[in-house]
Amino acid sequence: MTENQTHSPLSPLKPLRTGCGEWGFRNLPMKEHFSIAAEFGFKELEFGIGGNQMGRLSENPTAQEIADFRALAASSGIATPGCCIENDFTLPDAGLHAAQVQKAIAQSRAAALCGAKQVRFFAGFTPISEMNEAIWSRLLSALIECDAELEKLGLTMAIETHGSIRFQKDGSAIHSHTATTDRNALRRLIAELPERVGFNYDPGNIRAVDPGDPRLAVDLLAGRITYCHLKDWVRSGDGWVACAVGDAAGGIDFSSLLPQTYYRGTFLIEYEPLADTRQGIARSLEHLRSAGFAVSF
């Protein structure tokens, strides 16, 4: 089945449990995150800590912030097992790197208090061409240290596949490889990190870095995927603009790709543009249904 084909009623539907990603809500008050998720019937909503975004809890959430968040989740009946934090463990300055590790640990503790079960980490955004062995060593040590802390908290880690992004004047993004999109680097992470460390598979991010590779690293990551963001990117000049699932002509063939992940958890719709949040989520769900998935919440 190709991107633009509709599902044949004679073919069996592939089950797909979906939830709502948080990045597209970054400019909205937290209450609206739950309200929009409820409109669609989602039972699972991703949330964020830090990054100086209005739609996230603060860098150092207070006890009151955490209590308010938990009350909001309880009253909505929507689960919040996935928490996103902002970190970069590939900074070349060792002192700045150490501060990133301590911040990530503190925010993971806050995530646990919020009721999260899994924390989305980044590896970092240093282009792969600038990764030397000293940076690699600090990166691996930081991820292992944070994972050990998460294990004490009853949490798990999911490292997002994400390139280094440089935004242009027109708003489009130029993507370049990092430790979580380059194939050899991914092999190294998989080999050298504890098996309990998982990956947040974002095939859209990988496609924007390497659009000519149809594998989108699923052949490397299958079996280690514990979290998943669904979106795509559409060409804009020599850059890319994030779009809904199914919006990109000739984009990701989700019907073929997602079964290859062997992931049985919740697939989070991560519609990033801010101007038409509801419409983008609706288009994503509709495309998944037309691609042959029995979408559930």
Order of alpha helices (4+ residues) and beta strands (2+ residues): beta-alpha-beta-alpha-beta-alpha-beta-alpha-beta-beta-beta-alpha-beta-alpha-alpha-beta-beta-beta-alpha-beta-alpha-beta
